[in-house]
């Protein structure tokens, strides 16, 4: 999945401490709150309804959520 690979790369660039481990949902939240705040209109409703909290790794999330997050980062 190209969007997952690009999203993972973008997160690793912005959060170097995530380099040697799986990207987890807390990494995404940090990035959204710190790196995107003020620059992006984040659809919190979409995030909370697509986000599967029982699966903490990014790679285990739905393609819809990955594509949504990928779109946020690419803007």
C-alpha positions as CSV (number, residue, x, y, z in Angstrom):
1,X,0.0,0.0,0.0
2,X,1.7,3.1,-1.3
3,X,-0.2,5.5,1.1
4,X,1.0,3.5,4.1
5,X,4.6,3.6,3.0
6,X,4.5,7.3,2.3
7,X,2.7,8.1,5.6
8,X,5.2,6.0,7.5
9,X,8.1,7.8,5.8
10,X,6.6,11.3,6.6
11,X,6.1,10.4,10.2
12,X,9.7,9.1,10.5
13,X,11.0,12.3,9.0
14,X,9.1,14.4,11.5
15,X,9.6,12.1,14.5
16,X,13.1,10.7,14.3
17,X,12.7,8.8,17.6
18,X,10.3,6.5,15.7
19,X,13.0,5.3,13.4
20,X,13.7,1.8,14.8
21,X,10.1,0.8,15.8
22,X,6.6,0.4,14.5
23,X,4.7,3.6,14.0
24,X,1.9,3.6,16.6
25,X,-1.2,5.7,17.0
26,X,0.4,7.9,19.7
27,X,3.0,8.9,17.0
28,X,0.1,10.0,14.8
29,X,-1.6,11.9,17.5
30,X,1.6,13.7,18.4
31,X,2.2,14.6,14.8
32,X,-1.3,15.9,14.3
33,X,-1.3,17.9,17.5
34,X,2.2,19.3,17.3
35,X,3.3,19.4,13.6
36,X,-0.1,20.0,11.9
37,X,-1.9,22.2,14.5
38,X,-2.7,25.5,13.0
39,X,-1.8,24.4,9.5
40,X,-4.5,21.9,8.8
41,X,-8.1,21.5,9.5
42,X,-8.3,18.1,11.1
43,X,-11.6,16.3,10.9
44,X,-11.7,14.9,14.5
45,X,-15.0,13.2,13.8
46,X,-13.4,11.2,10.9
47,X,-10.4,10.4,13.0
48,X,-12.4,9.1,16.0
49,X,-14.7,7.0,13.9
50,X,-12.1,5.4,11.6
51,X,-9.4,4.9,14.2
52,X,-9.4,1.4,15.6
53,X,-7.9,1.8,19.1
54,X,-7.7,-1.9,19.7
55,X,-4.9,-2.0,17.0
56,X,-2.2,0.4,18.0
57,X,0.1,-0.1,15.0
58,X,-0.4,2.1,11.9
59,X,-0.1,-0.8,9.6
60,X,-3.1,-2.5,11.2
61,X,-5.5,0.4,10.6
62,X,-8.1,0.5,7.8
63,X,-7.1,1.7,4.3
64,X,-9.7,4.5,4.7
65,X,-7.9,5.9,7.7
66,X,-4.5,5.5,6.2
67,X,-5.6,7.4,3.1
68,X,-7.2,10.1,5.2
69,X,-4.1,10.6,7.3
70,X,-1.9,10.5,4.2
71,X,-4.0,13.2,2.7
72,X,-3.6,15.3,5.8
73,X,0.1,15.1,5.7
74,X,0.5,15.7,2.0
75,X,-1.5,19.0,2.1
